[in-house]
Amino acid sequence: MGLVIEEVTILREVGIDFSLEDILATPPLSKWRKSRNSRDQLEAAVERIRPEVERELNPRAIYRGVPTETSGIHAYSPPAPVTKAEFVGNIVVTPGELEYGNEHAEGMFDDFVRDAIENVAVQRLSAVVGQRFRDEANERGYNTTRLFAPGSGIENWPLENRRYVFDSLPCEEIGVRLTDAGQVEPNKTVSCVIGFGPDIEQAPGLVSCEGCSKLPDCPYAGARDAIAANT
């Protein structure tokens, strides 16, 4: 069944591409791989750690589209493209609990590699669920904006605004919550919004680093674009 306004969609299983080559082709791993001194060590670490992360992944998502005027999002200074849309989609995705097992760890290098692998999984999960939402909106004749995640740096929408997304969805249905202190559990859970409607311009892509204030110093620059190209 496609997108129904005001109806919650829960995805208890989400398939993502998590192959070795796909991970190595995504920043920051693709950038680290360019170093001759660390390439072999990096590839060996990814090959060793990837299966461990994959076993722990339990990707889930929840989303709902609501009329923008009655959504309550205006109180959270949302990105301009969203306010111009007739509807707003609220989306939360989680990779599940990712617990680092130290039995195969080989120091701080492995810690960095594992964190990067987990982040690739989260980025890909967001892209897959976002694309599903876009496809369902398109089936109804609606165009969509890009995805906007509080705290991402794009449009300078502060992280604390994720409270809006979490309050708009029954996130406990997928085992996710935002604590009173503003921390998400599980800790790599991502929230985002997307504007959609019949009278807005279709964004060329769902995810992009364009416009992010963190871009010059971000080791993950280009990750969103690399993932979008393969989604």
Salt bridges, closest charged atoms under 4 A:
GLU21 OE2 - ARG33 NH2 3.58
ASP22 OD1 - ARG124 NH2 3.00
GLU43 OE2 - ARG33 NE 2.84
GLU52 OE2 - ARG114 NH1 3.02
GLU54 OE1 - ARG50 NH1 2.84
GLU56 OE1 - ARG114 NH2 2.49
GLU69 OE2 - HIS74 NE2 3.72
GLU103 OE1 - HIS104 NE2 3.81
GLU106 OE1 - ARG48 NH2 3.75
ASP110 OD2 - ARG48 NH2 2.79
ASP115 OD1 - LYS188 NZ 2.59
GLU118 OE2 - ARG114 NE 2.65
GLU118 OE1 - LYS188 NZ 3.13
GLU136 OE2 - ARG132 NE 3.05
ASP167 OD1 - ARG163 NH1 3.95
GLU173 OE1 - ARG12 NH2 3.71
GLU185 OE1 - ARG177 NE 2.80
